[in-house]
Amino acid sequence: AACILSCGSKSGGPTNNPITDLYGKGAYAWVETMVNWSCVYNVNDYTGSAADKFNSAQKEAVGAGGGVIYFPAGEYTFDDFLDIQSHIVIRGAPTGSQIAKNGKLPGNLNPTTKFSFPDREHFGIRNLDPKSINIGVVNIYSDGGAIMFWPGLTGSGES
């Protein structure tokens, strides 16, 4: 009998590729294969703090080869870094036709998924593995947190 592999959590979330939807197939070909956009792990299917939910969902996604960690609309508070791994995209609720840029001008993007980092100085979403590939963040409003995807950066300015 054939084995059908499944991925994602029971509630899932959006399975479309928001970049391809906005710019068209082939415009940014790399984003079409960076993750399996149909493997969606909804953080509300996990227990604990927002960070606990993220870590549990990411662990399951990594075990299945990667996917999307979906945070439905709402505010999520973090008091530490979120460490993202290869083949993972953190995704907030869909924003419809909102865009981040309109030519060289700001667009009307106003994500309804908010990450709050009350420390406002040190935390955010990061990646520490210099061999990581295919990671991303989409439709997240980060309040007080940075997004840092430069694992080779050192305090001395050398990489």
N, C-alpha and C positions, 0 to 999 in steps of 0.2 A: 504494500500500500504506500502511496505517495504521502510524504509528510509536508503539510502546508505550514510554513512558518508564519506566525503572526507577530505584530509589533504594536506598540501603543498601549495606552491604558483604557479602561472601560469607557470613560466619558470622552476621551479624545479631544478634538478641537479642529480648527480649520486645517485642511490638508492641501490647500492650493499653495503655489509658490508666489508670494506677494511681489517679488521683484519681476518675475516673468509676466505676471498679470499687469503690472504697471508699464513696463518697457517693451514687452513683447518677447516671444521665444527667439533665442539667439542673440539678443542684445547684450546680455551678460551670460554667456554660455556656462561659465564656471559655476554660477549659482544654481544651475539646473541639476547639477550632479553632486553638489557639496554635501547634501544630506538627503535622506529619504523623507521628503516633505509629508508623505502619507503616514509616517510613524510618529504619532502625536501622543505625548505623555502629559496629561492634564494634571497640574499640581494639586487640584482639589480631590484627586483620587488617592492622595497620600495624607499621612497624619503628621502632626507636629507644627513647629513654627514654619514660617515661610522658607527659611533656609533648610530646615529638615525636609520639607516637601520637595524642594528643588533637588537636594542631594539624593533623595530616594528615587525620584523620577530619573535623574541623570544616571544613577547607577543601573537602573533597569534598561534605559536607552542604550548606554554603552555596551551592556551585555548582549543587546540585540543588534549591535553594529551601528548605533547612532540614531538620531532622529531629532524631533522638535520637542522642547520642553515648553508647554503652553501655560501661560498665566492669564486666565480670563480677566475681564475688566475689573478694576478694583485697586486698592492700595496695599502694597506688601512692604513690610518694614524689615530691614536687615541691620544687624549690629556687627557684621563681619563681612569678609569678602565672599563672593560667589565665585568659586573656581570652576571654570568651564573647561571641558575636555574635548578632544578631537571628535569630529562628526556630530557636533551638537549645536543647535540653534536655539536660543532663548527667544520666545515669541510672545508678544502681547496680543490683546484682542484686535481684530481687524479694524482698520480705520476708514474703510470705504474708499472714496476717491481722494482722500487727503494725501498730499505729497509734501515731502520735506523741502524740496527746492522747486522753484518755478523759474527756470533759466538761471540767472545769477541772483535772483531775489529769493527771499525766504518763501516757502510754501505755506499751506494751511494745516500742516500736520499737527494734530493735538491728540496723542495717544491716550486711551482711557485706562491703560494699565500703567500704574505708577509704582516705581521702586523708590522707597524712601530710605535714605541712609542718614539717620539723625546725627551721627558723629560729624558729618559734613567736612571732614578733612582727610580721612585716610582710606575709606572703604569704597567698594564698587564691585564691578564684574571684571575678573582678570583671568589670565591664562599664564601658568608658570612653566609649562613644558615646551622647551625649544623645538621639539619635534612635532608639535600639534599641527593639525591641518583641519580645514573645513569647519571653522567656528564662526558664529555670528550672533547678532542681537537685532531683532526687528520689532517695531511698534511698542517700544518701551520708553516711558518718560522716566528718566533717572534724576531724582531730586537729591542732590548732595553726594552723589556717587559717580565715580569715573568708570570708564570702560577702557581697560588696559590689555591690549593684545600684543605686547612686545616682550616676550620672555627672554630675549637675549640682552635686554638693556640692563646695565649695571649702574651703580651709583657714581662710578668714576667717569661715565660717558663712553666707556668701551663696550663693545659687543662681541 
